[in-house]
Amino acid sequence: MSYGRAVAAIIRKDFQLEWRTGEALLTPVLLSLLLMLVFVFALPPSALRSSDMFVAGLWTAVFFSGTVGLSRGFGRERPDGRLLGLLLAPVDRGAVFLAKALVSFLFMAISASATIPAFFAVFGQSPGAPVWRWAAVVGLVLLAYSGSGTLLGAVAAQLRAGEVLYPVLLFPLLVPVVLAAVHLTDALLVEGGWGSAGVWMNMLVVYNILFWGVPYLVFEYVVEV
């Protein structure tokens, strides 16, 4: 099987499983909305209009709900030896990583596109910047999240307490991404662009190159350990 067909086959399989179960898509969306409600009921009405509270609530929901979806990427392959069967398939291991990472990114993007407008509406915030700038920031953040999260998901899937250890291993790696997301969102709301926060945009690009390139190269070794 060619490289491209292998990637497409894995992506199609995961979407078919998601269509039947809804685990990796519906659960993050519901968790994001629940976290939004927690902020609504926990904060006074005046605080809800604060851009700082909006940024904190938005990215808290995105990152915590994304962890649930990412952990299911390889977690659903554990029963009945399906993960072993996937790794024994006569395809490049890099194709497995690429397909899983792309599926995670697509699921997170769909989830974010459903929840981010709800946050704008509930917190009464105006985007303050063109949609394409928001799409660029959110897209780079989710790409960075899915790249690093997929590699750690493969590691966690082979551990007895993998689901417990997964967020413990993942969130330290995401500290630069969280900082970039917060600074860039503030810049979009206040300045209508990422002018003064341009260095964080550059950092996100570098982070994506690093955490897609390195996991792609070491994925075969990681799953063999």
Secondary structure, DSSP 8 states (H G I E B T S, - for coil): --HHHHHHHHHHHHHHHHHHH-HHHHHHHHHHHHHHHHHHHHS-HHHHT-HHHHHHHHHHHHHHHHHHHHHHHHHTT-GGGHHHHHHHSSS-HHHHHHHHHHHHHHHHHHHHHHHHHHHHHHHT----S-HHHHHHHHHHHHHHHHHHHHHHHHHHTTSTTHHHHHHHHHHHHHHHHHHHHHHHHHHHHHHSS-STTHHHHHHHHHHHHHHHHHHHHHHHHHHH-
